[in-house]
Amino acid sequence: MEWTVQGERAYAYTGGKPFNAELPCVVFVHGAQNDHSVWGLQTRWFAHHGFSVLAVDLPGHGRSAGAPLQTVEAMADWVMALVHTAGVTQPVIVVGHSMGSLIALECASRYANRVRRIALVATAWPMKVSDALLDAALNNTPAAIDMVNAWSHSSLANKPSSPGPGFWMHGGSQRLMERVARGTDAPVFHTDFAACNAYARGAEAMAAVKCPSLVIVGEKDQMTPAKAGRQVAAGLAGSRVVGLPGGHAIMGECPDGTLDALIAFARERDPVAA
């Protein structure tokens, strides 16, 4: 579905069902140089089992117009503005991958009354990006895509348990990043990575989060190592960690494990406010 947010077209995938703002809402936020489609193996379950789904395309990504936002804080403000524009009045669950995990963290910190739970998938803080990758993202996008694609997957070939015939994770990831790059003249990759690299509010945000949180780590993640994800969980009061046998692209490499962890987390009863 499309809305107008901050004066620009904003798109969110709703899981194959009409969006119903009255249902419990789960917001899915993608990572750098990605779009809503990275959540395809998780969003449909929620949309067909009593939840409403907003799998967003951030500005300058996928079907959302406008320039890519330059800070994690601005992205969090945009996500919550979309939630408001979509007519959601009850607190939401925010699920974020990589850069999206920082956005989810910031949403919970800045909008405590509007976020009831957060799930951080393949997260780290600080989320530093090497100078070589920042330079490639700005000056040689194909090289940056190749680097990220290689580092995002735990092996060179799919496992026998790939979710369907012809499901090619490496090729799909590469084509997605290429498609996002073609969708705008702005340096999306560099803008996203620079925002991750510059985000300095992690400790402050973690201390401010009072809602339940889940951290999902890929035990073979080369971009946001599992150790870093566990350190984030340690900074969140009462957080729990689920470790899965995959890399950074954990939603594709371990789709069932990711979905199972999210389902269990979303179905839990919220704590009663003191």
DACOR-V728244 format. One record per helix or strand. SS is the DSSP state (a for helix, b for strand). FROM is the first residue (numbers start at 1). LEN is the number of residues. If there is no record, write none. Layout:
# DACOR-V728244
<<SS:FROM:LEN> <SS:FROM:LEN>>
This chain:
# DACOR-V728244
<<b:2:4> <b:8:6> <b:24:6> <a:36:12> <b:51:7> <a:72:14> <b:92:6> <a:99:12> <b:115:7> <a:131:9> <a:141:12> <a:169:14> <a:188:11> <a:202:7> <b:212:7> <a:226:9> <b:240:5> <a:250:4> <a:255:13>>
